[in-house]
C-alpha cells in the first residue's frame, strides 16, 4: 500500500507496548525498511543499530547487521 508513515507508526506501537514480544525485533526491521523507502536513511541506520543493541541474538539483528555493513 506504500503508506510508510502509517506502517512506521503501527510498528513503533508494537515495539513500545510489547518490547519483549518475539515480533518486536521484526517490527524494528520493518520500521527501518519503511524509513529507507521514504528517504530517511539516517533514521533507518539508527533504527538498525537500536535493533542490534536491544535484540542481538535474533535473526532480525543479523539482517540489520548485514544492512548496516552495506551502507
PDB file of N, CA, C and O in Angstrom:
ATOM      1  N   UNK A   1       0.818  -1.191   0.000  1.00  0.00           N
ATOM      2  CA  UNK A   1       0.000   0.000   0.000  1.00  0.00           C
ATOM      3  C   UNK A   1       0.861   1.254   0.000  1.00  0.00           C
ATOM      4  O   UNK A   1       0.380   2.344  -0.312  1.00  0.00           O
ATOM      5  N   UNK A   2       2.124   1.102   0.347  1.00  0.00           N
ATOM      6  CA  UNK A   2       3.081   2.208   0.308  1.00  0.00           C
ATOM      7  C   UNK A   2       2.758   3.357   1.254  1.00  0.00           C
ATOM      8  O   UNK A   2       3.192   4.487   1.027  1.00  0.00           O
ATOM      9  N   UNK A   3       2.015   3.084   2.292  1.00  0.00           N
ATOM     10  CA  UNK A   3       1.738   4.107   3.308  1.00  0.00           C
ATOM     11  C   UNK A   3       2.765   3.907   4.428  1.00  0.00           C
ATOM     12  O   UNK A   3       2.454   3.402   5.507  1.00  0.00           O
ATOM     13  N   UNK A   4       3.988   4.319   4.129  1.00  0.00           N
ATOM     14  CA  UNK A   4       5.119   4.034   5.017  1.00  0.00           C
ATOM     15  C   UNK A   4       5.003   4.714   6.371  1.00  0.00           C
ATOM     16  O   UNK A   4       5.382   4.140   7.392  1.00  0.00           O
ATOM     17  N   UNK A   5       4.486   5.924   6.382  1.00  0.00           N
ATOM     18  CA  UNK A   5       4.376   6.629   7.667  1.00  0.00           C
ATOM     19  C   UNK A   5       3.408   5.913   8.607  1.00  0.00           C
ATOM     20  O   UNK A   5       3.666   5.828   9.808  1.00  0.00           O
ATOM     21  N   UNK A   6       2.314   5.407   8.084  1.00  0.00           N
ATOM     22  CA  UNK A   6       1.370   4.645   8.917  1.00  0.00           C
ATOM     23  C   UNK A   6       1.991   3.325   9.357  1.00  0.00           C
ATOM     24  O   UNK A   6       1.788   2.878  10.486  1.00  0.00           O
ATOM     25  N   UNK A   7       2.741   2.711   8.464  1.00  0.00           N
ATOM     26  CA  UNK A   7       3.408   1.449   8.801  1.00  0.00           C
ATOM     27  C   UNK A   7       4.420   1.665   9.927  1.00  0.00           C
ATOM     28  O   UNK A   7       4.517   0.857  10.850  1.00  0.00           O
ATOM     29  N   UNK A   8       5.163   2.755   9.841  1.00  0.00           N
ATOM     30  CA  UNK A   8       6.141   3.079  10.889  1.00  0.00           C
ATOM     31  C   UNK A   8       5.424   3.268  12.223  1.00  0.00           C
ATOM     32  O   UNK A   8       5.859   2.737  13.245  1.00  0.00           O
ATOM     33  N   UNK A   9       4.340   4.014  12.215  1.00  0.00           N
ATOM     34  CA  UNK A   9       3.588   4.271  13.453  1.00  0.00           C
ATOM     35  C   UNK A   9       3.058   2.977  14.060  1.00  0.00           C
ATOM     36  O   UNK A   9       3.127   2.785  15.274  1.00  0.00           O
ATOM     37  N   UNK A  10       2.536   2.104  13.231  1.00  0.00           N
ATOM     38  CA  UNK A  10       1.988   0.836  13.724  1.00  0.00           C
ATOM     39  C   UNK A  10       3.087  -0.044  14.316  1.00  0.00           C
ATOM     40  O   UNK A  10       2.900  -0.654  15.369  1.00  0.00           O
ATOM     41  N   UNK A  11       4.221  -0.107  13.644  1.00  0.00           N
ATOM     42  CA  UNK A  11       5.328  -0.932  14.132  1.00  0.00           C
ATOM     43  C   UNK A  11       5.935  -0.340  15.409  1.00  0.00           C
ATOM     44  O   UNK A  11       6.337  -1.079  16.308  1.00  0.00           O
ATOM     45  N   UNK A  12       5.999   0.987  15.487  1.00  0.00           N
ATOM     46  CA  UNK A  12       6.505   1.621  16.707  1.00  0.00           C
ATOM     47  C   UNK A  12       5.614   1.298  17.898  1.00  0.00           C
ATOM     48  O   UNK A  12       6.097   1.160  19.022  1.00  0.00           O
ATOM     49  N   UNK A  13       4.321   1.180  17.651  1.00  0.00           N
ATOM     50  CA  UNK A  13       3.383   0.834  18.719  1.00  0.00           C
ATOM     51  C   UNK A  13       3.693  -0.570  19.243  1.00  0.00           C
ATOM     52  O   UNK A  13       3.675  -0.796  20.453  1.00  0.00           O
ATOM     53  N   UNK A  14       3.972  -1.501  18.350  1.00  0.00           N
ATOM     54  CA  UNK A  14       4.332  -2.867  18.757  1.00  0.00           C
ATOM     55  C   UNK A  14       5.570  -2.836  19.649  1.00  0.00           C
ATOM     56  O   UNK A  14       5.593  -3.455  20.713  1.00  0.00           O
ATOM     57  N   UNK A  15       6.597  -2.114  19.209  1.00  0.00           N
ATOM     58  CA  UNK A  15       7.856  -2.046  19.964  1.00  0.00           C
ATOM     59  C   UNK A  15       7.645  -1.375  21.314  1.00  0.00           C
ATOM     60  O   UNK A  15       8.206  -1.806  22.321  1.00  0.00           O
ATOM     61  N   UNK A  16       6.839  -0.325  21.335  1.00  0.00           N
ATOM     62  CA  UNK A  16       6.613   0.422  22.570  1.00  0.00           C
ATOM     63  C   UNK A  16       5.769  -0.370  23.570  1.00  0.00           C
ATOM     64  O   UNK A  16       6.095  -0.414  24.756  1.00  0.00           O
ATOM     65  N   UNK A  17       4.692  -0.991  23.100  1.00  0.00           N
ATOM     66  CA  UNK A  17       3.768  -1.671  24.007  1.00  0.00           C
ATOM     67  C   UNK A  17       4.205  -3.083  24.386  1.00  0.00           C
ATOM     68  O   UNK A  17       3.921  -3.553  25.487  1.00  0.00           O
ATOM     69  N   UNK A  18       4.898  -3.753  23.466  1.00  0.00           N
ATOM     70  CA  UNK A  18       5.286  -5.142  23.723  1.00  0.00           C
ATOM     71  C   UNK A  18       6.756  -5.369  23.385  1.00  0.00           C
ATOM     72  O   UNK A  18       7.061  -6.157  22.490  1.00  0.00           O
ATOM     73  N   UNK A  19       7.674  -4.695  24.079  1.00  0.00           N
ATOM     74  CA  UNK A  19       9.098  -4.808  23.737  1.00  0.00           C
ATOM     75  C   UNK A  19       9.681  -6.213  23.931  1.00  0.00           C
ATOM     76  O   UNK A  19      10.705  -6.545  23.333  1.00  0.00           O
ATOM     77  N   UNK A  20       9.043  -7.026  24.754  1.00  0.00           N
ATOM     78  CA  UNK A  20       9.546  -8.378  24.990  1.00  0.00           C
ATOM     79  C   UNK A  20       8.942  -9.410  24.038  1.00  0.00           C
ATOM     80  O   UNK A  20       9.346 -10.572  24.044  1.00  0.00           O
ATOM     81  N   UNK A  21       7.980  -8.989  23.226  1.00  0.00           N
ATOM     82  CA  UNK A  21       7.335  -9.887  22.286  1.00  0.00           C
ATOM     83  C   UNK A  21       8.316 -10.308  21.198  1.00  0.00           C
ATOM     84  O   UNK A  21       9.182  -9.528  20.802  1.00  0.00           O
ATOM     85  N   UNK A  22       8.184 -11.519  20.723  1.00  0.00           N
ATOM     86  CA  UNK A  22       9.094 -12.024  19.690  1.00  0.00           C
ATOM     87  C   UNK A  22       8.965 -11.256  18.373  1.00  0.00           C
ATOM     88  O   UNK A  22       9.847 -11.342  17.518  1.00  0.00           O
ATOM     89  N   UNK A  23       7.886 -10.516  18.206  1.00  0.00           N
ATOM     90  CA  UNK A  23       7.688  -9.723  16.989  1.00  0.00           C
ATOM     91  C   UNK A  23       8.378  -8.357  17.041  1.00  0.00           C
ATOM     92  O   UNK A  23       8.495  -7.690  16.013  1.00  0.00           O
ATOM     93  N   UNK A  24       8.827  -7.939  18.202  1.00  0.00           N
ATOM     94  CA  UNK A  24       9.440  -6.611  18.345  1.00  0.00           C
ATOM     95  C   UNK A  24      10.676  -6.428  17.466  1.00  0.00           C
ATOM     96  O   UNK A  24      10.800  -5.389  16.817  1.00  0.00           O
ATOM     97  N   UNK A  25      11.601  -7.399  17.417  1.00  0.00           N
ATOM     98  CA  UNK A  25      12.759  -7.200  16.533  1.00  0.00           C
ATOM     99  C   UNK A  25      12.357  -7.054  15.065  1.00  0.00           C
ATOM    100  O   UNK A  25      12.917  -6.234  14.337  1.00  0.00           O
ATOM    101  N   UNK A  26      11.381  -7.855  14.641  1.00  0.00           N
ATOM    102  CA  UNK A  26      10.912  -7.750  13.261  1.00  0.00           C
ATOM    103  C   UNK A  26      10.236  -6.404  13.013  1.00  0.00           C
ATOM    104  O   UNK A  26      10.347  -5.833  11.928  1.00  0.00           O
ATOM    105  N   UNK A  27       9.541  -5.908  14.021  1.00  0.00           N
ATOM    106  CA  UNK A  27       8.904  -4.596  13.897  1.00  0.00           C
ATOM    107  C   UNK A  27       9.962  -3.515  13.670  1.00  0.00           C
ATOM    108  O   UNK A  27       9.775  -2.634  12.832  1.00  0.00           O
ATOM    109  N   UNK A  28      11.065  -3.576  14.407  1.00  0.00           N
ATOM    110  CA  UNK A  28      12.144  -2.594  14.208  1.00  0.00           C
ATOM    111  C   UNK A  28      12.742  -2.715  12.803  1.00  0.00           C
ATOM    112  O   UNK A  28      13.052  -1.707  12.168  1.00  0.00           O
ATOM    113  N   UNK A  29      12.898  -3.930  12.331  1.00  0.00           N
ATOM    114  CA  UNK A  29      13.423  -4.129  10.986  1.00  0.00           C
ATOM    115  C   UNK A  29      12.467  -3.536   9.948  1.00  0.00           C
ATOM    116  O   UNK A  29      12.899  -2.920   8.974  1.00  0.00           O
ATOM    117  N   UNK A  30      11.180  -3.728  10.166  1.00  0.00           N
ATOM    118  CA  UNK A  30      10.175  -3.141   9.264  1.00  0.00           C
ATOM    119  C   UNK A  30      10.193  -1.614   9.318  1.00  0.00           C
ATOM    120  O   UNK A  30      10.031  -0.949   8.295  1.00  0.00           O
ATOM    121  N   UNK A  31      10.389  -1.067  10.508  1.00  0.00           N
ATOM    122  CA  UNK A  31      10.487   0.394  10.644  1.00  0.00           C
ATOM    123  C   UNK A  31      11.657   0.905   9.815  1.00  0.00           C
ATOM    124  O   UNK A  31      11.523   1.875   9.068  1.00  0.00           O
ATOM    125  N   UNK A  32      12.805   0.246   9.950  1.00  0.00           N
ATOM    126  CA  UNK A  32      13.995   0.673   9.199  1.00  0.00           C
ATOM    127  C   UNK A  32      13.749   0.595   7.699  1.00  0.00           C
ATOM    128  O   UNK A  32      14.155   1.487   6.954  1.00  0.00           O
ATOM    129  N   UNK A  33      13.091  -0.462   7.255  1.00  0.00           N
ATOM    130  CA  UNK A  33      12.792  -0.603   5.819  1.00  0.00           C
ATOM    131  C   UNK A  33      11.883   0.525   5.339  1.00  0.00           C
ATOM    132  O   UNK A  33      12.109   1.101   4.275  1.00  0.00           O
ATOM    133  N   UNK A  34      10.873   0.831   6.112  1.00  0.00           N
ATOM    134  CA  UNK A  34       9.950   1.907   5.740  1.00  0.00           C
ATOM    135  C   UNK A  34      10.653   3.255   5.743  1.00  0.00           C
ATOM    136  O   UNK A  34      10.424   4.082   4.860  1.00  0.00           O
ATOM    137  N   UNK A  35      11.508   3.476   6.734  1.00  0.00           N
ATOM    138  CA  UNK A  35      12.257   4.739   6.782  1.00  0.00           C
ATOM    139  C   UNK A  35      13.137   4.879   5.550  1.00  0.00           C
ATOM    140  O   UNK A  35      13.228   5.961   4.968  1.00  0.00           O
ATOM    141  N   UNK A  36      13.779   3.803   5.153  1.00  0.00           N
ATOM    142  CA  UNK A  36      14.642   3.848   3.970  1.00  0.00           C
ATOM    143  C   UNK A  36      13.815   4.138   2.713  1.00  0.00           C
ATOM    144  O   UNK A  36      14.255   4.884   1.839  1.00  0.00           O
ATOM    145  N   UNK A  37      12.637   3.557   2.625  1.00  0.00           N
ATOM    146  CA  UNK A  37      11.775   3.767   1.457  1.00  0.00           C
ATOM    147  C   UNK A  37      11.363   5.226   1.286  1.00  0.00           C
ATOM    148  O   UNK A  37      11.180   5.693   0.163  1.00  0.00           O
ATOM    149  N   UNK A  38      11.218   5.940   2.390  1.00  0.00           N
ATOM    150  CA  UNK A  38      10.809   7.354   2.270  1.00  0.00           C
ATOM    151  C   UNK A  38      12.011   8.302   2.360  1.00  0.00           C
ATOM    152  O   UNK A  38      11.850   9.514   2.505  1.00  0.00           O
ATOM    153  N   UNK A  39      13.209   7.733   2.271  1.00  0.00           N
ATOM    154  CA  UNK A  39      14.413   8.556   2.201  1.00  0.00           C
ATOM    155  C   UNK A  39      14.988   8.984   3.531  1.00  0.00           C
ATOM    156  O   UNK A  39      15.892   9.819   3.572  1.00  0.00           O
ATOM    157  N   UNK A  40      14.484   8.431   4.617  1.00  0.00           N
ATOM    158  CA  UNK A  40      15.013   8.765   5.947  1.00  0.00           C
ATOM    159  C   UNK A  40      16.145   7.791   6.292  1.00  0.00           C
ATOM    160  O   UNK A  40      16.033   6.977   7.209  1.00  0.00           O
ATOM    161  N   UNK A  41      17.234   7.900   5.532  1.00  0.00           N
ATOM    162  CA  UNK A  41      18.322   6.928   5.654  1.00  0.00           C
ATOM    163  C   UNK A  41      19.054   7.007   6.988  1.00  0.00           C
ATOM    164  O   UNK A  41      19.452   5.976   7.530  1.00  0.00           O
ATOM    165  N   UNK A  42      19.235   8.186   7.517  1.00  0.00           N
ATOM    166  CA  UNK A  42      19.893   8.324   8.816  1.00  0.00           C
ATOM    167  C   UNK A  42      19.049   7.670   9.905  1.00  0.00           C
ATOM    168  O   UNK A  42      19.577   6.953  10.756  1.00  0.00           O
ATOM    169  N   UNK A  43      17.755   7.912   9.881  1.00  0.00           N
ATOM    170  CA  UNK A  43      16.847   7.298  10.858  1.00  0.00           C
ATOM    171  C   UNK A  43      16.824   5.782  10.690  1.00  0.00           C
ATOM    172  O   UNK A  43      16.776   5.048  11.677  1.00  0.00           O
ATOM    173  N   UNK A  44      16.858   5.316   9.460  1.00  0.00           N
ATOM    174  CA  UNK A  44      16.857   3.875   9.198  1.00  0.00           C
ATOM    175  C   UNK A  44      18.096   3.224   9.797  1.00  0.00           C
ATOM    176  O   UNK A  44      17.998   2.172  10.429  1.00  0.00           O
ATOM    177  N   UNK A  45      19.262   3.839   9.605  1.00  0.00           N
ATOM    178  CA  UNK A  45      20.501   3.287  10.184  1.00  0.00           C
ATOM    179  C   UNK A  45      20.441   3.281  11.702  1.00  0.00           C
ATOM    180  O   UNK A  45      20.892   2.328  12.337  1.00  0.00           O
ATOM    181  N   UNK A  46      19.890   4.328  12.285  1.00  0.00           N
ATOM    182  CA  UNK A  46      19.766   4.395  13.745  1.00  0.00           C
ATOM    183  C   UNK A  46      18.817   3.305  14.254  1.00  0.00           C
ATOM    184  O   UNK A  46      19.076   2.688  15.288  1.00  0.00           O
ATOM    185  N   UNK A  47      17.743   3.076  13.546  1.00  0.00           N
ATOM    186  CA  UNK A  47      16.807   2.011  13.921  1.00  0.00           C
ATOM    187  C   UNK A  47      17.487   0.649  13.846  1.00  0.00           C
ATOM    188  O   UNK A  47      17.295  -0.192  14.723  1.00  0.00           O
ATOM    189  N   UNK A  48      18.279   0.432  12.801  1.00  0.00           N
ATOM    190  CA  UNK A  48      19.009  -0.835  12.684  1.00  0.00           C
ATOM    191  C   UNK A  48      19.993  -1.003  13.837  1.00  0.00           C
ATOM    192  O   UNK A  48      20.125  -2.096  14.386  1.00  0.00           O
ATOM    193  N   UNK A  49      20.681   0.067  14.203  1.00  0.00           N
ATOM    194  CA  UNK A  49      21.623  -0.002  15.338  1.00  0.00           C
ATOM    195  C   UNK A  49      20.884  -0.320  16.635  1.00  0.00           C
ATOM    196  O   UNK A  49      21.366  -1.109  17.448  1.00  0.00           O
ATOM    197  N   UNK A  50      19.722   0.289  16.828  1.00  0.00           N
ATOM    198  CA  UNK A  50      18.903   0.025  18.014  1.00  0.00           C
ATOM    199  C   UNK A  50      18.487  -1.442  18.050  1.00  0.00           C
ATOM    200  O   UNK A  50      18.532  -2.079  19.102  1.00  0.00           O
ATOM    201  N   UNK A  51      18.091  -1.965  16.925  1.00  0.00           N
ATOM    202  CA  UNK A  51      17.692  -3.366  16.824  1.00  0.00           C
ATOM    203  C   UNK A  51      18.830  -4.292  17.239  1.00  0.00           C
ATOM    204  O   UNK A  51      18.628  -5.217  18.026  1.00  0.00           O
ATOM    205  N   UNK A  52      20.014  -4.044  16.716  1.00  0.00           N
ATOM    206  CA  UNK A  52      21.170  -4.885  17.041  1.00  0.00           C
ATOM    207  C   UNK A  52      21.501  -4.801  18.531  1.00  0.00           C
ATOM    208  O   UNK A  52      21.856  -5.801  19.155  1.00  0.00           O
ATOM    209  N   UNK A  53      21.382  -3.603  19.088  1.00  0.00           N
ATOM    210  CA  UNK A  53      21.701  -3.400  20.504  1.00  0.00           C
ATOM    211  C   UNK A  53      20.674  -4.069  21.426  1.00  0.00           C
ATOM    212  O   UNK A  53      21.051  -4.733  22.391  1.00  0.00           O
ATOM    213  N   UNK A  54      19.378  -3.899  21.132  1.00  0.00           N
ATOM    214  CA  UNK A  54      18.330  -4.407  22.016  1.00  0.00           C
ATOM    215  C   UNK A  54      18.060  -5.901  21.857  1.00  0.00           C
ATOM    216  O   UNK A  54      17.694  -6.575  22.819  1.00  0.00           O
ATOM    217  N   UNK A  55      18.240  -6.413  20.646  1.00  0.00           N
ATOM    218  CA  UNK A  55      17.893  -7.806  20.353  1.00  0.00           C
ATOM    219  C   UNK A  55      19.039  -8.491  19.592  1.00  0.00           C
ATOM    220  O   UNK A  55      18.842  -8.950  18.467  1.00  0.00           O
ATOM    221  N   UNK A  56      20.232  -8.563  20.196  1.00  0.00           N
ATOM    222  CA  UNK A  56      21.423  -9.007  19.472  1.00  0.00           C
ATOM    223  C   UNK A  56      21.391 -10.453  18.968  1.00  0.00           C
ATOM    224  O   UNK A  56      22.063 -10.769  17.986  1.00  0.00           O
ATOM    225  N   UNK A  57      20.645 -11.314  19.601  1.00  0.00           N
ATOM    226  CA  UNK A  57      20.694 -12.728  19.216  1.00  0.00           C
ATOM    227  C   UNK A  57      19.531 -13.155  18.314  1.00  0.00           C
ATOM    228  O   UNK A  57      19.242 -14.346  18.197  1.00  0.00           O
ATOM    229  N   UNK A  58      18.871 -12.192  17.684  1.00  0.00           N
ATOM    230  CA  UNK A  58      17.738 -12.526  16.829  1.00  0.00           C
ATOM    231  C   UNK A  58      18.135 -12.544  15.355  1.00  0.00           C
ATOM    232  O   UNK A  58      19.145 -11.961  14.960  1.00  0.00           O
ATOM    233  N   UNK A  59      17.326 -13.222  14.556  1.00  0.00           N
ATOM    234  CA  UNK A  59      17.591 -13.241  13.115  1.00  0.00           C
ATOM    235  C   UNK A  59      17.405 -11.835  12.522  1.00  0.00           C
ATOM    236  O   UNK A  59      18.072 -11.470  11.554  1.00  0.00           O
ATOM    237  N   UNK A  60      16.498 -11.058  13.111  1.00  0.00           N
ATOM    238  CA  UNK A  60      16.313  -9.677  12.643  1.00  0.00           C
ATOM    239  C   UNK A  60      17.584  -8.861  12.856  1.00  0.00           C
ATOM    240  O   UNK A  60      17.940  -8.030  12.021  1.00  0.00           O
ATOM    241  N   UNK A  61      18.267  -9.100  13.976  1.00  0.00           N
ATOM    242  CA  UNK A  61      19.520  -8.389  14.245  1.00  0.00           C
ATOM    243  C   UNK A  61      20.593  -8.781  13.233  1.00  0.00           C
ATOM    244  O   UNK A  61      21.395  -7.945  12.817  1.00  0.00           O
ATOM    245  N   UNK A  62      20.606 -10.048  12.840  1.00  0.00           N
ATOM    246  CA  UNK A  62      21.567 -10.481  11.818  1.00  0.00           C
ATOM    247  C   UNK A  62      21.302  -9.758  10.500  1.00  0.00           C
ATOM    248  O   UNK A  62      22.235  -9.312   9.831  1.00  0.00           O
ATOM    249  N   UNK A  63      20.039  -9.645  10.136  1.00  0.00           N
ATOM    250  CA  UNK A  63      19.694  -8.912   8.913  1.00  0.00           C
ATOM    251  C   UNK A  63      20.074  -7.444   9.036  1.00  0.00           C
ATOM    252  O   UNK A  63      20.542  -6.834   8.075  1.00  0.00           O
ATOM    253  N   UNK A  64      19.871  -6.878  10.227  1.00  0.00           N
ATOM    254  CA  UNK A  64      20.227  -5.482  10.449  1.00  0.00           C
ATOM    255  C   UNK A  64      21.733  -5.281  10.296  1.00  0.00           C
ATOM    256  O   UNK A  64      22.172  -4.297   9.700  1.00  0.00           O
ATOM    257  N   UNK A  65      22.521  -6.205  10.830  1.00  0.00           N
ATOM    258  CA  UNK A  65      23.981  -6.107  10.699  1.00  0.00           C
ATOM    259  C   UNK A  65      24.385  -6.146   9.232  1.00  0.00           C
ATOM    260  O   UNK A  65      25.264  -5.399   8.804  1.00  0.00           O
ATOM    261  N   UNK A  66      23.739  -7.019   8.464  1.00  0.00           N
ATOM    262  CA  UNK A  66      24.053  -7.106   7.033  1.00  0.00           C
ATOM    263  C   UNK A  66      23.712  -5.804   6.319  1.00  0.00           C
ATOM    264  O   UNK A  66      24.484  -5.325   5.488  1.00  0.00           O
ATOM    265  N   UNK A  67      22.561  -5.237   6.643  1.00  0.00           N
ATOM    266  CA  UNK A  67      22.167  -3.978   6.014  1.00  0.00           C
ATOM    267  C   UNK A  67      23.130  -2.846   6.395  1.00  0.00           C
ATOM    268  O   UNK A  67      23.493  -2.025   5.552  1.00  0.00           O
ATOM    269  N   UNK A  68      23.539  -2.808   7.666  1.00  0.00           N
ATOM    270  CA  UNK A  68      24.450  -1.757   8.106  1.00  0.00           C
ATOM    271  C   UNK A  68      25.806  -1.884   7.418  1.00  0.00           C
ATOM    272  O   UNK A  68      26.444  -0.874   7.121  1.00  0.00           O
ATOM    273  N   UNK A  69      26.248  -3.098   7.164  1.00  0.00           N
ATOM    274  CA  UNK A  69      27.553  -3.284   6.524  1.00  0.00           C
ATOM    275  C   UNK A  69      27.520  -2.899   5.047  1.00  0.00           C
ATOM    276  O   UNK A  69      28.565  -2.623   4.458  1.00  0.00           O
ATOM    277  N   UNK A  70      26.338  -2.877   4.448  1.00  0.00           N
ATOM    278  CA  UNK A  70      26.192  -2.498   3.035  1.00  0.00           C
ATOM    279  C   UNK A  70      26.068  -1.007   2.842  1.00  0.00           C
ATOM    280  O   UNK A  70      26.211  -0.527   1.718  1.00  0.00           O
ATOM    281  N   UNK A  71      25.810  -0.259   3.888  1.00  0.00           N
ATOM    282  CA  UNK A  71      25.569   1.183   3.727  1.00  0.00           C
ATOM    283  C   UNK A  71      26.801   1.976   3.991  1.00  0.00           C
ATOM    284  O   UNK A  71      26.776   3.204   3.901  1.00  0.00           O
TER     285      UNK A  71
END
